[in-house]
């Protein structure tokens, strides 16, 4: 089961030298993570462009899907897996 966050809250992310997430911060929590999967989507260029880098992450207490909005440079939490 997953919990989809409809608002996609802003989060803070620390990156390694290759630009992959190593630690995430949200709601007063900090979690060291490893990247399980990474992909990019680009669409809707005729409207507001949508360009996101998605990362599926695993940590000691977390399995989540986050993304970096490449248009405005912000990080968001999209889904937490139970």
N, C-alpha and C positions, 0 to 999 in steps of 0.2 A: 504494500500500500504506500502511496505517496501523499504528501501534503503540498499542493500547488499554491504558491503565493500569488494571488491575482494582482497585487500591487507591485510585485517585484522590488522589494525594499533595497535601498542602497546599502552596500557593505564596503568594508575596507579590505584590501588584499595586498599581501606581500608577495613579491615575485622573485624567482631565481634569475640567474644571469641570462637564461634563454627566454625569459618572459612568461614562465609557467607559474601558477599559484603555488605557494608553499605554506601560507598561513592566511586564514580568513578571520575577520572580526565583524560581529553583528550582535545587536541586542545585549551588549555587555559581555559577550562570550568571545573566547579566542580558541582557535582550533588549528593545529598543525595538520596539513593535508598532503596527499599525493594525487596526482592527476591520473585518472583511469582512462579517460577518453577526451579528445579535443576535436571540434569541428567548427567551421565558419559558415554563416549564412549571409547572403547579400541579395536583397530584393527590393522591389518598389522604388526603383530609381526615379520613376516619373512622379512620385509623390515625395513625402519626406523619406529620404534614403534609410534603409534598414541594413545595418552591417554589424553583426555580432560574432564574437568568438565565444563559443560555449565550451565549458569544462565540466566534466563529471568528476567529482572529487570524493576521496575516501579519507577519513581520519579515524582516530580512536573512538570517537563518539558521534561521528557524522558521516553520512553518505548524501551528497547534495549535487544539484545542478546549478551552476552559476554562469553568468555571462558578462563580458565586457562590451559595452555599447561603444563601438568604434567611431560613431558619429560625435558623441559628446565626451567620450573617455571615462565614463562612470562604470562601476561594477555593481551587479545586482544579483540577488538570490532569487532563483525561479522556483526551485523545488527541493524538498527534503524527502529522502526515502526512509521509510520505517523498516 
